[in-house]
Amino acid sequence: MIKKPYYMIDFSASACLFEIRINDYPVAHMDIAGQVASTIPINFAIL
């Protein structure tokens, strides 16, 4: 059985507007007034 790797981005941000792109495909776009931290999957954006 072949298992595919599972890729994630772990990030934190404070009081900013940001966009995370993988291969020029936006995977996250947020306007943060306070603080945020998260982990999001990115396999769908990897070509």
C-alpha distance matrix in Angstrom:
0.0 3.8 6.4 9.8 12.9 15.5 19.0 22.2 25.9 28.2 31.8 35.3 38.5 42.1 44.8 43.4 42.0 38.7 35.9 32.4 31.0 27.8 28.3 31.6 29.9 31.5 29.1 32.0 35.7 38.0 41.7 42.0 45.5 44.4 41.2 37.6 34.3 30.8 27.2 25.7 22.3 22.5 19.2 21.1 23.7 21.6 22.0
3.8 0.0 3.8 6.5 9.7 12.7 16.0 19.4 23.0 25.5 29.0 32.6 35.7 39.4 42.0 40.5 39.0 35.6 32.7 29.2 27.6 24.3 24.7 28.1 26.6 28.3 26.1 29.1 32.8 35.3 39.0 39.4 42.9 42.0 38.8 35.2 31.9 28.5 24.8 23.2 19.7 19.4 16.1 18.2 20.4 18.1 18.4
6.4 3.8 0.0 3.8 6.5 9.1 12.6 15.9 19.5 21.9 25.5 29.0 32.1 35.8 38.5 37.1 35.8 32.4 29.7 26.2 25.0 21.8 22.7 26.0 24.4 25.7 23.2 25.9 29.7 32.0 35.6 35.9 39.3 38.3 35.1 31.5 28.2 24.8 21.1 19.6 16.2 16.3 13.3 15.8 18.1 16.1 17.1
9.8 6.5 3.8 0.0 3.8 6.5 9.6 13.1 16.6 19.3 22.8 26.4 29.3 33.0 35.6 33.9 32.5 29.0 26.2 22.7 21.3 18.1 18.9 22.2 20.6 22.1 19.7 22.6 26.4 28.8 32.5 33.0 36.5 35.7 32.6 29.0 25.9 22.5 18.7 16.9 13.4 12.9 9.7 12.4 14.4 12.3 13.5
12.9 9.7 6.5 3.8 0.0 3.8 6.4 9.9 13.4 15.9 19.4 23.1 26.1 29.8 32.6 31.0 29.8 26.4 23.8 20.1 19.1 16.1 17.4 20.7 19.3 20.4 17.9 20.5 24.3 26.5 30.0 30.3 33.8 32.8 29.6 26.1 22.8 19.6 15.8 14.4 11.2 10.9 8.5 11.9 13.4 11.3 13.3
15.5 12.7 9.1 6.5 3.8 0.0 3.8 6.7 10.5 13.0 16.4 20.0 23.0 26.7 29.4 27.9 26.8 23.5 21.0 17.5 17.0 14.4 16.5 19.3 17.5 18.0 15.0 17.3 21.1 23.1 26.7 26.9 30.3 29.4 26.2 22.6 19.4 16.0 12.3 10.8 7.6 8.1 6.4 10.0 11.7 10.6 13.4
19.0 16.0 12.6 9.6 6.4 3.8 0.0 3.8 7.1 10.0 13.3 17.0 19.8 23.6 26.2 24.6 23.5 20.1 17.7 14.1 13.8 11.4 13.8 16.5 15.0 15.3 12.5 14.6 18.3 20.3 23.8 24.0 27.5 26.6 23.5 20.0 16.9 13.8 10.1 8.7 6.0 5.8 5.7 9.4 10.0 9.0 12.4
22.2 19.4 15.9 13.1 9.9 6.7 3.8 0.0 3.8 6.5 9.7 13.4 16.3 20.0 22.7 21.4 20.5 17.3 15.4 12.0 12.7 11.3 14.5 16.4 14.8 14.1 10.9 12.1 15.7 17.3 20.6 20.5 23.9 22.9 19.7 16.3 13.1 10.0 6.4 5.5 4.4 5.6 7.6 10.6 10.8 11.0 14.7
25.9 23.0 19.5 16.6 13.4 10.5 7.1 3.8 0.0 3.8 6.3 10.0 12.8 16.5 19.2 17.9 17.2 14.0 12.5 9.3 10.7 10.3 13.9 15.2 14.0 12.7 9.8 10.2 13.3 14.6 17.7 17.5 20.9 19.9 16.8 13.5 10.6 8.2 5.5 5.4 6.5 7.0 10.1 12.4 11.7 12.3 16.0
28.2 25.5 21.9 19.3 15.9 13.0 10.0 6.5 3.8 0.0 3.8 7.2 10.6 14.2 17.4 16.6 16.8 14.1 13.6 11.1 13.4 13.6 17.3 18.3 17.2 15.3 12.4 11.6 14.2 14.5 17.1 16.1 19.1 17.6 14.1 11.0 7.6 5.9 4.3 6.7 9.1 10.5 13.6 15.9 15.3 16.1 19.8
31.8 29.0 25.5 22.8 19.4 16.4 13.3 9.7 6.3 3.8 0.0 3.8 6.9 10.5 13.7 13.0 13.4 11.1 11.4 9.7 12.8 14.0 17.8 18.0 17.2 14.7 12.3 10.6 12.3 12.0 14.1 12.8 15.8 14.3 11.0 8.3 5.6 5.7 6.4 8.5 11.5 12.6 16.1 17.8 16.7 17.9 21.5
35.3 32.6 29.0 26.4 23.1 20.0 17.0 13.4 10.0 7.2 3.8 0.0 3.8 7.1 10.5 10.7 12.0 10.7 12.2 11.7 15.2 17.0 20.7 20.4 19.7 16.8 14.7 12.1 12.8 11.3 12.5 10.4 12.8 11.0 7.5 5.6 4.0 6.5 8.9 11.3 14.7 16.0 19.6 21.0 19.9 21.4 24.9
38.5 35.7 32.1 29.3 26.1 23.0 19.8 16.3 12.8 10.6 6.9 3.8 0.0 3.8 6.9 7.0 8.9 8.4 10.9 11.6 15.3 17.9 21.3 20.4 19.8 16.6 15.2 12.1 11.6 9.5 9.7 7.4 9.7 8.4 5.8 5.5 6.4 9.2 11.9 13.7 17.2 18.0 21.8 22.7 21.2 23.0 26.4
42.1 39.4 35.8 33.0 29.8 26.7 23.6 20.0 16.5 14.2 10.5 7.1 3.8 0.0 3.8 5.8 8.9 10.0 13.2 14.6 18.4 21.2 24.5 23.2 22.7 19.4 18.2 14.8 13.5 10.7 9.5 6.4 7.2 5.7 4.4 6.5 8.8 12.1 15.3 17.1 20.7 21.6 25.4 26.1 24.6 26.6 29.9
44.8 42.0 38.5 35.6 32.6 29.4 26.2 22.7 19.2 17.4 13.7 10.5 6.9 3.8 0.0 3.8 7.3 9.7 13.3 15.6 19.3 22.5 25.6 23.7 23.3 19.8 19.2 15.6 13.4 10.2 7.8 5.1 4.7 5.2 6.5 9.0 12.0 14.9 18.1 19.4 22.9 23.5 27.4 27.6 26.0 28.2 31.3
43.4 40.5 37.1 33.9 31.0 27.9 24.6 21.4 17.9 16.6 13.0 10.7 7.0 5.8 3.8 0.0 3.8 6.3 10.1 12.7 16.1 19.6 22.4 20.3 20.1 16.7 16.7 13.2 10.7 8.1 6.0 5.2 6.7 8.3 8.9 10.1 12.6 14.9 17.5 18.2 21.4 21.5 25.3 25.3 23.3 25.6 28.5
42.0 39.0 35.8 32.5 29.8 26.8 23.5 20.5 17.2 16.8 13.4 12.0 8.9 8.9 7.3 3.8 0.0 3.8 7.2 10.5 13.6 17.2 19.8 17.4 17.0 13.6 14.1 10.7 7.7 5.8 4.2 6.0 8.6 10.9 11.4 11.6 13.7 15.1 17.3 17.2 20.0 19.7 23.4 22.9 20.8 23.4 26.0
38.7 35.6 32.4 29.0 26.4 23.5 20.1 17.3 14.0 14.1 11.1 10.7 8.4 10.0 9.7 6.3 3.8 0.0 3.8 6.8 9.9 13.5 16.2 14.1 13.8 10.6 11.0 8.0 5.8 5.6 6.5 8.2 11.5 13.0 12.4 11.6 12.7 13.5 15.0 14.5 17.0 16.4 20.0 19.7 17.4 19.7 22.4
35.9 32.7 29.7 26.2 23.8 21.0 17.7 15.4 12.5 13.6 11.4 12.2 10.9 13.2 13.3 10.1 7.2 3.8 0.0 3.8 6.4 10.1 12.7 10.6 10.0 6.8 7.7 5.5 4.2 6.5 8.9 11.1 14.7 16.1 15.1 13.5 13.8 13.6 14.2 12.9 14.7 13.5 16.9 16.3 13.8 16.3 18.8
32.4 29.2 26.2 22.7 20.1 17.5 14.1 12.0 9.3 11.1 9.7 11.7 11.6 14.6 15.6 12.7 10.5 6.8 3.8 0.0 3.8 6.9 10.1 9.0 8.4 5.9 5.7 5.1 6.5 9.1 12.0 13.5 17.2 18.0 16.3 14.0 13.3 12.4 12.0 10.5 11.8 10.2 13.6 13.5 10.9 13.0 15.8
31.0 27.6 25.0 21.3 19.1 17.0 13.8 12.7 10.7 13.4 12.8 15.2 15.3 18.4 19.3 16.1 13.6 9.9 6.4 3.8 0.0 3.8 6.4 5.3 5.1 4.3 5.6 7.2 8.8 12.1 15.1 17.1 20.8 21.7 20.1 17.7 16.8 15.4 14.3 12.0 12.2 9.5 12.2 11.7 8.4 10.3 12.6
27.8 24.3 21.8 18.1 16.1 14.4 11.4 11.3 10.3 13.6 14.0 17.0 17.9 21.2 22.5 19.6 17.2 13.5 10.1 6.9 3.8 0.0 3.8 5.3 5.2 6.5 6.9 9.7 12.1 15.4 18.6 20.3 24.1 24.7 22.7 20.0 18.5 16.5 14.6 12.1 11.1 7.7 9.5 9.5 5.9 6.8 9.1
28.3 24.7 22.7 18.9 17.4 16.5 13.8 14.5 13.9 17.3 17.8 20.7 21.3 24.5 25.6 22.4 19.8 16.2 12.7 10.1 6.4 3.8 0.0 3.8 5.4 8.4 9.9 12.8 14.9 18.4 21.5 23.5 27.2 28.1 26.2 23.7 22.3 20.3 18.3 15.7 14.3 10.6 11.3 10.7 6.9 6.8 7.5
31.6 28.1 26.0 22.2 20.7 19.3 16.5 16.4 15.2 18.3 18.0 20.4 20.4 23.2 23.7 20.3 17.4 14.1 10.6 9.0 5.3 5.3 3.8 0.0 3.8 6.4 9.2 11.6 12.7 16.3 19.1 21.6 25.2 26.5 25.1 22.9 22.1 20.5 19.1 16.4 15.7 12.3 13.7 12.4 8.7 10.0 10.6
29.9 26.6 24.4 20.6 19.3 17.5 15.0 14.8 14.0 17.2 17.2 19.7 19.8 22.7 23.3 20.1 17.0 13.8 10.0 8.4 5.1 5.2 5.4 3.8 0.0 3.8 6.3 9.3 11.0 14.7 17.9 20.4 24.1 25.4 24.0 21.4 20.6 18.6 17.1 14.1 13.2 10.0 11.5 9.5 6.3 8.9 10.0
31.5 28.3 25.7 22.1 20.4 18.0 15.3 14.1 12.7 15.3 14.7 16.8 16.6 19.4 19.8 16.7 13.6 10.6 6.8 5.9 4.3 6.5 8.4 6.4 3.8 0.0 3.8 5.7 7.1 10.9 14.2 16.7 20.4 21.7 20.5 18.0 17.6 15.8 15.0 12.1 12.3 9.9 12.4 10.7 8.1 11.2 13.2
29.1 26.1 23.2 19.7 17.9 15.0 12.5 10.9 9.8 12.4 12.3 14.7 15.2 18.2 19.2 16.7 14.1 11.0 7.7 5.7 5.6 6.9 9.9 9.2 6.3 3.8 0.0 3.8 7.0 10.3 14.0 15.8 19.6 20.4 18.7 15.8 14.9 12.6 11.5 8.4 8.7 7.0 10.0 8.9 7.2 10.5 13.3
32.0 29.1 25.9 22.6 20.5 17.3 14.6 12.1 10.2 11.6 10.6 12.1 12.1 14.8 15.6 13.2 10.7 8.0 5.5 5.1 7.2 9.7 12.8 11.6 9.3 5.7 3.8 0.0 3.8 6.6 10.3 12.0 15.8 16.7 15.2 12.5 12.2 10.7 10.7 8.5 10.3 9.7 13.2 12.4 11.0 14.1 17.0
35.7 32.8 29.7 26.4 24.3 21.1 18.3 15.7 13.3 14.2 12.3 12.8 11.6 13.5 13.4 10.7 7.7 5.8 4.2 6.5 8.8 12.1 14.9 12.7 11.0 7.1 7.0 3.8 0.0 3.8 7.2 9.7 13.3 15.0 14.3 12.4 13.2 12.6 13.5 11.9 14.0 13.5 16.9 15.8 14.2 17.3 19.9
38.0 35.3 32.0 28.8 26.5 23.1 20.3 17.3 14.6 14.5 12.0 11.3 9.5 10.7 10.2 8.1 5.8 5.6 6.5 9.1 12.1 15.4 18.4 16.3 14.7 10.9 10.3 6.6 3.8 0.0 3.8 6.0 9.6 11.3 11.1 9.7 11.5 11.8 13.7 13.0 15.8 16.0 19.6 18.9 17.5 20.5 23.4
41.7 39.0 35.6 32.5 30.0 26.7 23.8 20.6 17.7 17.1 14.1 12.5 9.7 9.5 7.8 6.0 4.2 6.5 8.9 12.0 15.1 18.6 21.5 19.1 17.9 14.2 14.0 10.3 7.2 3.8 0.0 3.8 6.6 9.3 10.2 10.2 12.9 14.1 16.6 16.4 19.5 19.7 23.4 22.7 21.2 24.1 26.9
42.0 39.4 35.9 33.0 30.3 26.9 24.0 20.5 17.5 16.1 12.8 10.4 7.4 6.4 5.1 5.2 6.0 8.2 11.1 13.5 17.1 20.3 23.5 21.6 20.4 16.7 15.8 12.0 9.7 6.0 3.8 0.0 3.8 5.6 6.6 7.3 10.6 12.6 15.7 16.3 19.8 20.6 24.4 24.2 22.9 25.6 28.7
45.5 42.9 39.3 36.5 33.8 30.3 27.5 23.9 20.9 19.1 15.8 12.8 9.7 7.2 4.7 6.7 8.6 11.5 14.7 17.2 20.8 24.1 27.2 25.2 24.1 20.4 19.6 15.8 13.3 9.6 6.6 3.8 0.0 3.8 6.9 9.1 12.8 15.4 18.8 19.8 23.3 24.3 28.1 27.9 26.7 29.4 32.5
44.4 42.0 38.3 35.7 32.8 29.4 26.6 22.9 19.9 17.6 14.3 11.0 8.4 5.7 5.2 8.3 10.9 13.0 16.1 18.0 21.7 24.7 28.1 26.5 25.4 21.7 20.4 16.7 15.0 11.3 9.3 5.6 3.8 0.0 3.8 7.0 10.6 13.7 17.3 19.0 22.7 24.2 27.9 28.2 27.3 29.7 33.0
41.2 38.8 35.1 32.6 29.6 26.2 23.5 19.7 16.8 14.1 11.0 7.5 5.8 4.4 6.5 8.9 11.4 12.4 15.1 16.3 20.1 22.7 26.2 25.1 24.0 20.5 18.7 15.2 14.3 11.1 10.2 6.6 6.9 3.8 0.0 3.8 7.1 10.4 14.1 16.2 20.0 21.6 25.3 26.0 25.2 27.3 30.8
37.6 35.2 31.5 29.0 26.1 22.6 20.0 16.3 13.5 11.0 8.3 5.6 5.5 6.5 9.0 10.1 11.6 11.6 13.5 14.0 17.7 20.0 23.7 22.9 21.4 18.0 15.8 12.5 12.4 9.7 10.2 7.3 9.1 7.0 3.8 0.0 3.8 6.7 10.4 12.5 16.3 18.1 21.8 22.6 22.0 24.1 27.7
34.3 31.9 28.2 25.9 22.8 19.4 16.9 13.1 10.6 7.6 5.6 4.0 6.4 8.8 12.0 12.6 13.7 12.7 13.8 13.3 16.8 18.5 22.3 22.1 20.6 17.6 14.9 12.2 13.2 11.5 12.9 10.6 12.8 10.6 7.1 3.8 0.0 3.8 7.2 10.0 13.7 15.8 19.3 20.6 20.2 22.0 25.7
30.8 28.5 24.8 22.5 19.6 16.0 13.8 10.0 8.2 5.9 5.7 6.5 9.2 12.1 14.9 14.9 15.1 13.5 13.6 12.4 15.4 16.5 20.3 20.5 18.6 15.8 12.6 10.7 12.6 11.8 14.1 12.6 15.4 13.7 10.4 6.7 3.8 0.0 3.8 6.5 10.2 12.7 16.0 17.4 17.4 19.2 22.9
27.2 24.8 21.1 18.7 15.8 12.3 10.1 6.4 5.5 4.3 6.4 8.9 11.9 15.3 18.1 17.5 17.3 15.0 14.2 12.0 14.3 14.6 18.3 19.1 17.1 15.0 11.5 10.7 13.5 13.7 16.6 15.7 18.8 17.3 14.1 10.4 7.2 3.8 0.0 3.8 6.9 9.7 12.7 14.5 14.8 16.2 20.0
25.7 23.2 19.6 16.9 14.4 10.8 8.7 5.5 5.4 6.7 8.5 11.3 13.7 17.1 19.4 18.2 17.2 14.5 12.9 10.5 12.0 12.1 15.7 16.4 14.1 12.1 8.4 8.5 11.9 13.0 16.4 16.3 19.8 19.0 16.2 12.5 10.0 6.5 3.8 0.0 3.8 6.5 9.6 10.9 11.4 13.3 16.9
22.3 19.7 16.2 13.4 11.2 7.6 6.0 4.4 6.5 9.1 11.5 14.7 17.2 20.7 22.9 21.4 20.0 17.0 14.7 11.8 12.2 11.1 14.3 15.7 13.2 12.3 8.7 10.3 14.0 15.8 19.5 19.8 23.3 22.7 20.0 16.3 13.7 10.2 6.9 3.8 0.0 3.8 6.1 7.8 9.0 10.4 14.0
22.5 19.4 16.3 12.9 10.9 8.1 5.8 5.6 7.0 10.5 12.6 16.0 18.0 21.6 23.5 21.5 19.7 16.4 13.5 10.2 9.5 7.7 10.6 12.3 10.0 9.9 7.0 9.7 13.5 16.0 19.7 20.6 24.3 24.2 21.6 18.1 15.8 12.7 9.7 6.5 3.8 0.0 3.8 5.5 5.5 6.8 10.5
19.2 16.1 13.3 9.7 8.5 6.4 5.7 7.6 10.1 13.6 16.1 19.6 21.8 25.4 27.4 25.3 23.4 20.0 16.9 13.6 12.2 9.5 11.3 13.7 11.5 12.4 10.0 13.2 16.9 19.6 23.4 24.4 28.1 27.9 25.3 21.8 19.3 16.0 12.7 9.6 6.1 3.8 0.0 3.8 5.4 5.4 8.5
21.1 18.2 15.8 12.4 11.9 10.0 9.4 10.6 12.4 15.9 17.8 21.0 22.7 26.1 27.6 25.3 22.9 19.7 16.3 13.5 11.7 9.5 10.7 12.4 9.5 10.7 8.9 12.4 15.8 18.9 22.7 24.2 27.9 28.2 26.0 22.6 20.6 17.4 14.5 10.9 7.8 5.5 3.8 0.0 3.8 5.7 7.9
23.7 20.4 18.1 14.4 13.4 11.7 10.0 10.8 11.7 15.3 16.7 19.9 21.2 24.6 26.0 23.3 20.8 17.4 13.8 10.9 8.4 5.9 6.9 8.7 6.3 8.1 7.2 11.0 14.2 17.5 21.2 22.9 26.7 27.3 25.2 22.0 20.2 17.4 14.8 11.4 9.0 5.5 5.4 3.8 0.0 3.8 6.3
21.6 18.1 16.1 12.3 11.3 10.6 9.0 11.0 12.3 16.1 17.9 21.4 23.0 26.6 28.2 25.6 23.4 19.7 16.3 13.0 10.3 6.8 6.8 10.0 8.9 11.2 10.5 14.1 17.3 20.5 24.1 25.6 29.4 29.7 27.3 24.1 22.0 19.2 16.2 13.3 10.4 6.8 5.4 5.7 3.8 0.0 3.8
22.0 18.4 17.1 13.5 13.3 13.4 12.4 14.7 16.0 19.8 21.5 24.9 26.4 29.9 31.3 28.5 26.0 22.4 18.8 15.8 12.6 9.1 7.5 10.6 10.0 13.2 13.3 17.0 19.9 23.4 26.9 28.7 32.5 33.0 30.8 27.7 25.7 22.9 20.0 16.9 14.0 10.5 8.5 7.9 6.3 3.8 0.0
